[in-house]
Every structure is written in structure tokens, then in C-alpha cells.
Amino acid sequence: MKKTYKGIVEANIIRLDEKTTLPFGTHAVITLKTDIKKEEQNKIKERQLELLNKGFDLGKKLYLSRQDLYDR
């Protein structure tokens, strides 16, 4: 069953805006969605794009020929 509720997080408690019909002790999976301002969202996007363009050092060896793979 999937149902969407809105609420506010207060410390370790989520206060829902509306009443639920769920029994006490029901287990739930919570997905949080925060309101992010456009300029902050663009800043995050630019930072992530910089990381992608920079690339990652995976410690790879560069082989100049196919034979180098067999010689190792």
C-alpha cells in the first residue's frame, strides 16, 4: 500500500498534517523531500558537474598495446 502524507520533522518525530487510519505500531518507509531554493539547487548541480568533468582517479594503468596486457 502506498499513501503520501505531509508533515514536519521535530527532532526524531514526524508530525503529520492529517490523521491516519494506520494502526499503532505500523512500520513505514519514509522518503524525505526538502524544499531547496533554485539558486542552491543550481549551485549543487554545478558542483556535481565539476566533479563529473574532473573525473575520478581509479588507479588504472595505461597500456600502449594489446601485447602489454599479456606481458603482465
Secondary structure, DSSP 8 states (H G I E B T S, - for coil): ------EEEETTEEEESS-----TT------------HHHHHHHHHHHHHHHHH---------SSHHHHHH-
